[in-house]
Amino acid sequence: MFARFYALWLQAVDRYTKIPPEERDRGSTTEQVIWIAFLAALALTVIGIFGPKILDAARSVGFK
């Protein structure tokens, strides 16, 4: 099992090192920006929908 993983790892490293340095990161930055924007929009939507309910619930909690 480990030998198979090691062989796959070596193939991936070999493939990665053959790509010119200026092309290695191409596309990953754009993809990361899209994911960050999506997650931020999701968080704002959840806060917008459930925010008042969460605040009301937090205010009504009483500790003894």
The 8 nearest C-alpha neighbors of each residue, nearest first, counted from 0:
[[1, 3, 2, 4, 5, 6, 7, 8],
 [0, 2, 4, 3, 5, 6, 7, 8],
 [3, 1, 5, 0, 4, 6, 7, 8],
 [2, 4, 6, 0, 5, 1, 7, 8],
 [5, 3, 1, 7, 6, 2, 8, 0],
 [4, 6, 8, 2, 3, 7, 1, 9],
 [7, 5, 3, 9, 8, 4, 2, 10],
 [8, 6, 10, 4, 5, 9, 11, 3],
 [7, 9, 5, 11, 6, 10, 4, 12],
 [10, 8, 12, 6, 11, 7, 13, 5],
 [11, 9, 13, 7, 8, 12, 14, 6],
 [10, 12, 14, 8, 13, 9, 15, 7],
 [13, 11, 15, 9, 14, 10, 16, 8],
 [12, 14, 10, 16, 11, 15, 9, 17],
 [13, 15, 11, 17, 12, 16, 10, 18],
 [16, 14, 12, 13, 17, 18, 11, 23],
 [15, 17, 13, 18, 14, 12, 19, 20],
 [16, 18, 14, 15, 19, 13, 12, 20],
 [19, 17, 16, 15, 23, 20, 22, 14],
 [18, 20, 22, 21, 17, 23, 16, 15],
 [21, 19, 23, 22, 18, 24, 16, 17],
 [20, 22, 19, 23, 24, 25, 18, 26],
 [21, 23, 25, 20, 19, 24, 18, 26],
 [24, 22, 20, 25, 21, 18, 19, 15],
 [25, 23, 22, 27, 26, 21, 28, 20],
 [24, 26, 22, 23, 27, 28, 21, 29],
 [27, 25, 29, 28, 30, 24, 31, 23],
 [26, 28, 30, 29, 24, 25, 31, 32],
 [27, 29, 31, 30, 26, 32, 25, 24],
 [30, 28, 32, 26, 31, 27, 33, 25],
 [29, 31, 27, 33, 28, 32, 26, 34],
 [30, 32, 28, 34, 33, 29, 27, 35],
 [33, 31, 35, 29, 30, 34, 36, 28],
 [32, 34, 30, 36, 31, 35, 37, 29],
 [35, 33, 37, 31, 36, 32, 38, 30],
 [34, 36, 32, 38, 37, 33, 39, 31],
 [37, 35, 39, 33, 34, 38, 32, 40],
 [38, 36, 34, 40, 35, 39, 33, 41],
 [37, 39, 41, 35, 40, 36, 42, 34],
 [38, 40, 42, 36, 41, 37, 35, 43],
 [41, 39, 43, 37, 38, 42, 44, 36],
 [40, 42, 38, 44, 39, 43, 37, 45],
 [43, 41, 39, 45, 44, 40, 38, 46],
 [44, 42, 46, 40, 41, 45, 47, 39],
 [43, 45, 47, 41, 42, 46, 40, 48],
 [46, 44, 42, 48, 47, 43, 49, 41],
 [47, 45, 50, 43, 49, 44, 48, 42],
 [48, 46, 44, 45, 50, 49, 43, 51],
 [47, 49, 45, 46, 50, 44, 51, 52],
 [48, 50, 52, 46, 51, 45, 47, 53],
 [51, 49, 46, 53, 52, 47, 48, 54],
 [52, 50, 54, 53, 49, 55, 48, 47],
 [53, 51, 55, 49, 54, 50, 56, 48],
 [52, 54, 56, 50, 51, 55, 57, 49],
 [53, 55, 57, 51, 56, 52, 58, 50],
 [56, 54, 52, 58, 57, 53, 51, 59],
 [55, 57, 53, 59, 54, 58, 52, 60],
 [56, 58, 54, 55, 60, 59, 53, 52],
 [59, 57, 55, 56, 60, 54, 61, 53],
 [58, 60, 56, 57, 55, 61, 54, 62],
 [61, 59, 57, 58, 56, 62, 55, 63],
 [60, 62, 59, 63, 58, 57, 56, 55],
 [61, 63, 60, 59, 58, 57, 56, 55],
 [62, 61, 60, 59, 58, 57, 56, 55]]
